[in-house]
């Protein structure tokens, strides 16, 4: 499986397990699988829903800041990759 860097974690909201992701390249859609990678972070998660400014969206593009629910803790500056089929 190939991975493409799409952005980084800019914030993490622990009580609701949501990562704020700054999209720096490409797009993210509901259904995509993301790989979170950092100093102590390394897991994959499928995007089931995401929000921009508290409004549900199905796609985010370069320049957007999007909130995504994650199953594990992430940290600021963790890198985010989108897994793309070969």
FENJOKA-V386767 format. One record per backbone hydrogen bond with DSSP energy under -0.5 kcal/mol. CO is the residue of the C=O (numbers start at 1). NH is the residue of the N-H. If there is no record, write none. Layout:
CO & NH
CO & NH
This chain:
2 & 84
4 & 82
6 & 24
6 & 25
7 & 80
8 & 22
9 & 77
11 & 20
12 & 14
13 & 16
13 & 17
13 & 18
17 & 70
18 & 13
19 & 21
19 & 68
20 & 10
20 & 11
21 & 23
21 & 66
22 & 8
22 & 24
23 & 63
26 & 62
28 & 60
29 & 32
32 & 34
32 & 47
33 & 83
34 & 36
34 & 45
35 & 37
35 & 81
36 & 43
37 & 79
41 & 38
43 & 36
45 & 34
46 & 48
47 & 31
49 & 69
50 & 57
51 & 67
52 & 55
55 & 52
57 & 50
58 & 30
60 & 28
61 & 64
64 & 23
64 & 66
66 & 21
67 & 51
68 & 19
75 & 78
78 & 9
79 & 37
80 & 6
80 & 7
81 & 35
82 & 4
82 & 84
84 & 2
